[in-house]
Amino acid sequence: MSENEKRTSCAFIQFLLNLSPERDCGVLADLRRGFSEATETRAWPHIGRFCRLNVDEERVVCQTIAAGYATNPKNDATPWSNFGAAAKKLAVKNLDADKAPSFDATFRRLLACRTVEEVCKRLKSLILAMKAKDVAVPWESLYWDLRYWNNDVKTRWAAKYWDVPNEVAEFDADGEGGDE
């Protein structure tokens, strides 16, 4: 990650965090339009300084983060948190409604996404559900995870979602556990 990318990310997240529902309701409404392909261009004037609009992967990530934040501004700034941890909180809140098994399948489909565009399309419903259940989203972490969507991101989300401790994954060179 370049120094320029870090500065842009910080500026983008800071831009979102500084938005006020009372003062910036029009901007927030435009940003929420980023969830729809039919109206996504309404968000572009606001996100254009933080990404290259002509690069789909960058634009879609910024649109999704901006639309998500405008929908659910509750931010989880905990350093260790990621979207898998937020999804786990949502799943626990859904236990009361007997929706946990179907939510588990939703999370698995999210992890099965191969491209960032696929992931971003699936995030809208999860972000709306998180808003409804008062679950905070780790916006900066989510931004970076989407910018660099790969198997490492997926495994970190899965580890947080299924509470897999880091030590479980330790194997010796032969593929056998190291506790002998």
Secondary structure by P-SEA (a helix, b strand, c coil): ccaaaaaaaaaaaaaaaaccccccaaaaaaaaaccccccccccccccccccccccaaaaaaaaaaaaaaaacccccccccccaaaaaaaaaaaaccccaaaaaaaaaaaaaacccaaaaaaaaaaaaaaaaaabbbbaaaaaaaaaaaccaaaaaaaaaaaacccccccccccccccccc
